[in-house]
Amino acid sequence: MSDVPLDSTDGRSGTDSPDTAPPVTPDTAFAALADQRRRIVVTALREHTGDTMAIEALVDHVVSQEAPSGSTRRHVHTSIADVELPKLDDWGLVEYNSARKTVRYVASPLVEGLLAQITEHDDR
């Protein structure tokens, strides 16, 4: 996010830059990671080697990771693009550009630690 409100072609609505955004609070981190799909999204973005990830690639990854739930790819795409990514962007965990259909993970030591604990618990 930038210090100046972004224009409508950017596709984002925030005003803080990642350098000036406040750190993620425990309440925000817990809320973000409470949902399995958001955990899959955050983990995929954290492990992605490029600068940004295309939404289509992220959707493909989520579909491949979720247990068969009857959700169609289209439903997953809508959920991610219209619900989960805007929430994660508002919470400061990602930079979501809906116009360009890309997303970037914003590193958070708190989120990293919680994900490690969740992964350790799930591996038991």
C-alpha positions as CSV (number, residue, x, y, z in Angstrom):
1,M,0.0,0.0,0.0
2,S,1.2,3.5,-0.6
3,D,1.1,6.6,1.6
4,V,-1.1,8.3,-1.0
5,P,-4.6,6.8,-1.7
6,L,-4.2,4.6,-4.8
7,D,-6.0,5.3,-8.0
8,S,-8.8,3.0,-9.2
9,T,-6.6,1.3,-11.8
10,D,-4.4,-0.1,-9.0
11,G,-7.2,-2.2,-7.6
12,R,-6.3,-1.7,-4.0
13,S,-7.9,0.5,-1.4
14,G,-5.4,1.0,1.5
15,T,-3.3,4.0,2.4
16,D,-0.4,2.6,4.4
17,S,2.8,1.3,2.8
18,P,4.3,-2.0,4.0
19,D,7.2,0.1,5.5
20,T,4.9,2.3,7.5
21,A,2.1,-0.2,8.3
22,P,1.8,-1.1,11.9
23,P,2.9,-4.6,12.8
24,V,0.2,-7.3,12.8
25,T,-1.4,-7.6,16.2
26,P,-2.1,-10.9,17.9
27,D,-5.8,-10.6,17.4
28,T,-5.3,-10.0,13.7
29,A,-2.9,-12.9,13.3
30,F,-5.3,-15.3,15.2
31,A,-8.3,-14.1,13.1
32,A,-6.3,-14.5,9.9
33,L,-5.0,-17.9,10.7
34,A,-8.3,-19.3,12.2
35,D,-9.6,-20.2,8.8
36,Q,-8.1,-23.2,7.0
37,R,-8.3,-21.7,3.6
38,R,-6.6,-18.5,4.7
39,R,-3.8,-20.6,6.3
40,I,-3.4,-22.4,3.0
41,V,-3.3,-19.0,1.2
42,V,-0.8,-17.4,3.6
43,T,1.4,-20.5,3.5
44,A,1.4,-20.6,-0.3
45,L,2.3,-17.0,-0.5
46,R,5.0,-17.3,2.1
47,E,6.6,-20.2,0.3
48,H,6.3,-18.6,-3.2
49,T,9.7,-17.8,-4.6
50,G,8.6,-14.9,-6.8
51,D,7.8,-11.3,-5.9
52,T,4.0,-11.6,-6.6
53,M,1.8,-14.6,-7.3
54,A,-1.0,-14.7,-9.8
55,I,-4.4,-15.3,-8.4
56,E,-5.0,-18.2,-10.8
57,A,-1.9,-20.0,-9.5
58,L,-2.9,-19.4,-5.9
59,V,-6.4,-20.7,-6.6
60,D,-4.9,-23.8,-8.3
61,H,-2.7,-24.4,-5.2
62,V,-5.7,-24.0,-2.8
63,V,-7.8,-26.4,-4.8
64,S,-5.0,-29.0,-4.7
65,Q,-4.5,-28.6,-0.9
66,E,-8.1,-28.6,0.3
67,A,-9.7,-31.9,1.2
68,P,-12.5,-32.7,-1.3
69,S,-15.3,-30.5,-0.1
70,G,-17.5,-30.3,-3.1
71,S,-16.3,-26.8,-3.8
72,T,-15.8,-26.0,-7.4
73,R,-12.7,-24.2,-8.7
74,R,-15.0,-21.3,-9.5
75,H,-16.3,-21.2,-5.9
76,V,-12.7,-21.3,-4.5
77,H,-11.7,-18.5,-6.9
78,T,-14.6,-16.3,-5.8
79,S,-13.9,-17.0,-2.2
80,I,-10.2,-16.1,-2.5
81,A,-10.5,-13.1,-4.8
82,D,-13.6,-11.5,-3.2
83,V,-13.4,-12.5,0.5
84,E,-10.1,-13.9,1.7
85,L,-7.5,-11.7,-0.1
86,P,-9.3,-8.4,0.7
87,K,-9.5,-9.4,4.4
88,L,-5.8,-10.4,4.4
89,D,-4.9,-7.1,2.7
90,D,-6.9,-5.1,5.2
91,W,-5.1,-6.9,8.0
92,G,-1.7,-6.1,6.5
93,L,-0.7,-9.7,5.7
94,V,-0.7,-9.4,2.0
95,E,-0.7,-6.8,-0.8
96,Y,-3.6,-7.6,-3.1
97,N,-3.9,-6.0,-6.5
98,S,-7.3,-7.0,-7.8
99,A,-6.8,-5.1,-11.1
100,R,-3.6,-7.0,-11.9
101,K,-4.9,-10.2,-10.3
102,T,-1.7,-10.6,-8.2
103,V,-0.9,-10.8,-4.5
104,R,2.3,-10.5,-2.5
105,Y,2.9,-11.8,1.1
106,V,3.9,-9.2,3.7
107,A,6.2,-11.0,6.2
108,S,5.2,-10.9,9.8
109,P,7.3,-12.6,12.6
110,L,4.1,-13.2,14.6
111,V,2.3,-14.9,11.7
112,E,5.5,-16.9,10.9
113,G,5.7,-18.2,14.5
114,L,2.0,-19.1,14.6
115,L,2.2,-20.9,11.3
116,A,5.1,-22.9,12.6
117,Q,3.2,-23.9,15.7
118,I,0.1,-24.8,13.6
119,T,2.2,-26.9,11.2
120,E,3.9,-28.7,14.1
121,H,0.5,-29.4,15.7
122,D,-0.9,-30.7,12.4
123,D,2.1,-33.0,11.8
124,R,1.4,-34.9,15.0
